[in-house]
Amino acid sequence: MAILAILLFISIFLLILYGYPVAFTLGGISILYAICFLDPGSFIALSPRMMGVVSNYVLMAVPLFIYMGIMLEKSGLAESLLETMAMLFGKVRGGLAISVVIVGALLAASTGIVGATVITMGLISLPTMLKRGYRTELATGTIAASGTLGQIIPPSVVLVLLGSVLNVSVGQLFAAALIPGLLLVLVYIVYIAITAWVRPGYAPSMPKEELEAFWASGATRKVLQAFVLPMLLIVAVLGSIFAGIASPTEAAAVGAMGATLLTISQGKFNLEVLKSVMRETTHLTSMVFVILLGATVFSFVFREMGGDTYLVSLIEEANLSPMAFLALVMIVVFVAGFFIDFIEIIFIIVPVVAPIFVQMDIDLIWIGVLLGLNLQTSFLSPPFGFSLFYLKGVAPPGVTTQHLYRGILPFVIIQLVFLSTVILFPEVVYFLID
C-alpha cells in the first residue's frame, strides 16, 4: 500500500508537468486512487478535513493580503516611491538600482504580491535605468530580484500558506522571516554597490542638473509624502502582529482598509478601481483555495495509504542525518521551482516532508523560513522563473530573454549562498522570537 502512495505522488507530479490543472489533478487522481485502493469507510474522515480548511481562521488572511496588495498597486504609491528614492540616491553610482531594491523591499512589506511588484517596477524603472546608461543585465536582474522580496518579507502570502501547511504560528513565522528578509535586501545592495564600483559604466550616477532641480522643487515634502504613508501601513500591519495586539488575520484586515484609505488619499479610488481589485482578489483567492482543497485530498489519501510512514522508514534505513535530509528537501524544492508554481510546491511537497522534520525534531519555524527563501529563488531561476516572465511582458523591445537570464544569475547565486548561510547560522531566524 505504501508503494501505491509513492506512485500517487509521482503520478500527480508527472501530470502537472504535462500541463493538467493542478487543483483538479491533485484532488481527482487522489480520489481515483482512494476508490481503487482504500476502504470506503475512510472517506468519512475526508469531509471534516475539507471543511476545516475552508473554515480555517488563519487562511482568511490570504484574500485580505491579496486585496491589500492589488489595491496598493492601483494607488500609484509605487511610482512616487521609485521617483523619490531614485533622486535620494542619485549621487551614488548604482543609486538608481539601489533605490529599486529598497522600494522592492518596501512594496514587499506593504503588499506581498510578487507579480504586481515586478510589473510595476518594470514599467516605471526599467526604461529609466536603460535611458541612464545602466547595463541591461544589471537593470533587469535588479528589478526581477527586488520584485520577489514579497515572498520572504512579511506580510507574505507564501508565509501564511506555509504556516497553515506546517501548522505553526503565522505571526511567529513573520517575525522569524523579517531579519533574514532585511539582510537579503542588504546583500543585494552590497552586490550592486560593488558592481558599480568595479565597473562604473554598468551603473552611472544621475545627472547633476536633475538632482539640483529635484532639491529645488520641494524635495522634503515629496520625500515625506512618498515614505510616510506606506510606512504607516507597514507599521500598522506588522507592528500590530509583533506587538501581539492583532493576529495575522486581523492585521490583514487593517492592511486592507489602510490600502483602501491610501488609494483614496492619492485620488485614485473610484467604483471601477474597487470592482477591478475585488475581481482580481476573488480570482487569485479562488485559485489558492481550490488548489488547497485538492492538496487536502491528496494529503489525506497519501497518509491513509501509509506514504508518510513509508518515507520516514526509508529515511531511517538510509541513515540520513537531519542536515542531510534538509539538504535533500532544499534541492528537491529548488529543482521543482524550475517547473511548477510555489503554491503547488507548498501543497504537494511540504505536507509530505513536514512529518519527517517533526520526527527528526527539527523546528518547523526555521524550516518555514528556509522554504520561503528557497521558493523565492524559484521565482528567479531560468528557464521558468515567473518574475522573468512578468518582466519580459513589460520590458522595452530591445530587452531580450538572454538579457533576463544573464542578469538574474548573480542574484540566484546570492540567494543560494544566503540560503546556505541561514542553514548554517539559524540564530538569524530566532532573533525576534526568542
QUIQUI-V763976 format. One record per residue. RES is the residue in one small letter. D_FIRST is the distance of its C-alpha to the first C-alpha in Angstrom with 2 decimals. Layout:
# QUIQUI-V763976
res:d_first
RES:D_FIRST
RES:D_FIRST
This chain:
# QUIQUI-V763976
res:d_first
m:0.00
a:3.83
i:5.42
l:5.14
a:6.66
i:9.11
l:9.87
l:10.64
f:12.92
i:14.56
s:15.15
i:16.87
f:18.84
l:20.11
l:21.12
i:23.00
l:24.76
y:25.68
g:27.42
y:25.53
p:26.33
v:24.16
a:24.01
f:23.11
t:20.58
l:18.74
g:18.89
g:18.85
i:15.85
s:13.77
i:15.20
l:14.50
y:10.73
a:11.04
i:13.36
c:11.36
f:7.93
l:9.09
d:11.91
p:15.20
g:16.51
s:14.46
f:16.69
i:19.62
a:18.91
l:18.78
s:22.52
p:23.89
r:22.00
m:23.48
m:26.86
g:26.67
v:26.46
v:29.34
s:31.49
n:30.86
y:34.43
v:33.84
l:32.60
m:35.95
a:37.36
v:35.69
p:38.00
l:40.95
f:40.63
i:40.13
y:43.25
m:45.15
g:44.39
i:45.32
m:48.44
l:49.60
e:49.17
k:51.62
s:54.06
g:55.44
l:55.09
a:53.31
e:56.35
s:58.84
l:56.67
l:56.41
e:60.11
t:61.27
m:59.03
a:60.09
m:63.71
l:63.08
f:61.62
g:63.91
k:66.07
v:63.16
r:61.94
g:58.48
g:59.29
l:58.02
a:54.60
i:54.55
s:55.38
v:52.44
v:50.06
i:51.63
v:51.58
g:47.92
a:47.22
l:49.33
l:47.67
a:44.23
a:45.37
s:46.79
t:44.20
g:40.90
i:40.60
v:40.27
g:41.14
a:44.24
t:45.47
v:45.15
i:46.81
t:49.58
m:50.43
g:50.16
l:52.66
i:55.06
s:55.03
l:54.04
p:57.26
t:59.30
m:57.80
l:58.41
k:61.93
r:62.66
g:61.86
y:58.40
r:56.38
t:53.91
e:50.93
l:51.77
a:52.32
t:49.09
g:46.98
t:48.55
i:47.99
a:44.34
a:43.50
s:45.54
g:43.92
t:40.44
l:41.66
g:40.56
q:36.96
i:37.76
i:41.08
p:40.65
p:40.60
s:37.68
v:35.20
v:32.68
l:33.20
v:32.93
l:29.50
l:28.36
g:29.73
s:27.80
v:24.40
l:25.08
n:26.58
v:29.88
s:33.47
v:34.55
g:38.12
q:37.26
l:35.33
f:38.49
a:40.69
a:38.55
a:38.53
l:42.27
i:43.75
p:41.38
g:42.08
l:45.83
l:45.78
l:44.06
v:46.92
l:49.38
v:47.80
y:48.08
i:51.73
v:52.49
y:51.06
i:53.20
a:56.27
i:55.95
t:55.46
a:58.54
w:60.55
v:59.69
r:60.00
p:62.38
g:62.33
y:58.64
a:59.25
p:62.93
s:64.35
m:65.63
p:69.25
k:71.77
e:73.41
e:70.25
l:69.62
e:73.22
a:73.05
f:69.90
w:71.47
a:74.68
s:73.07
g:71.74
a:68.86
t:68.42
r:67.90
k:65.34
v:63.39
l:63.34
q:62.27
a:59.47
f:58.05
v:58.86
l:56.94
p:53.54
m:53.95
l:54.64
l:51.40
i:49.40
v:51.06
a:50.49
v:46.74
l:45.76
g:48.62
s:47.65
i:44.05
f:45.10
a:47.91
g:45.58
i:47.65
a:44.92
s:41.14
p:39.70
t:39.50
e:43.13
a:44.23
a:42.60
a:44.74
v:47.78
g:46.96
a:46.65
m:50.03
g:51.55
a:50.53
t:52.13
l:55.31
l:55.45
t:55.24
i:58.03
s:60.11
q:59.84
g:61.11
k:58.02
f:56.66
n:57.15
l:55.38
e:54.04
v:52.52
l:50.91
k:49.45
s:48.12
v:46.53
m:44.92
r:43.65
e:42.04
t:40.62
t:39.05
h:37.60
l:36.02
t:34.81
s:33.22
m:31.41
v:30.05
f:28.97
v:27.34
i:25.23
l:24.56
l:23.40
g:21.03
a:19.74
t:19.35
v:17.08
f:14.98
s:14.96
f:14.08
v:11.03
f:9.88
r:10.48
e:9.18
m:5.56
g:6.86
g:8.12
d:11.55
t:11.07
y:9.52
l:12.53
v:14.90
s:14.13
l:14.67
i:17.89
e:19.01
e:18.60
a:20.47
n:23.15
l:23.66
s:26.42
p:26.29
m:28.81
a:26.96
f:23.77
l:26.11
a:27.76
l:24.51
v:23.60
m:27.22
i:27.22
v:24.07
v:25.64
f:28.98
v:27.78
a:25.72
g:28.99
f:30.63
f:28.60
i:27.34
d:29.05
f:28.95
i:27.62
e:24.52
i:24.03
i:24.53
f:22.04
i:19.24
i:19.55
v:21.23
p:18.74
v:16.04
v:18.57
a:20.60
p:18.61
i:18.92
f:22.63
v:22.96
q:21.39
m:23.95
d:26.70
i:27.73
d:29.83
l:28.23
i:31.73
w:32.38
i:29.05
g:30.00
v:33.34
l:31.94
l:29.49
g:32.46
l:34.60
n:31.95
l:31.38
q:35.17
t:35.31
s:32.92
f:35.57
l:38.07
s:36.26
p:37.48
p:36.77
f:34.94
g:36.24
f:36.91
s:40.12
l:41.49
f:40.99
y:42.65
l:45.56
k:46.02
g:46.36
v:49.41
a:50.88
p:54.34
p:54.54
g:55.39
v:52.13
t:49.65
t:45.93
q:46.92
h:48.94
l:45.92
y:43.66
r:46.36
g:47.27
i:43.85
l:42.93
p:45.04
f:43.44
v:39.88
i:40.99
i:42.54
q:39.31
l:37.25
v:39.94
f:40.15
l:36.38
s:36.57
t:39.58
v:37.82
i:34.98
l:37.69
f:39.84
p:37.68
e:40.90
v:41.68
v:38.85
y:40.08
f:43.76
l:43.94
i:41.46
d:42.59
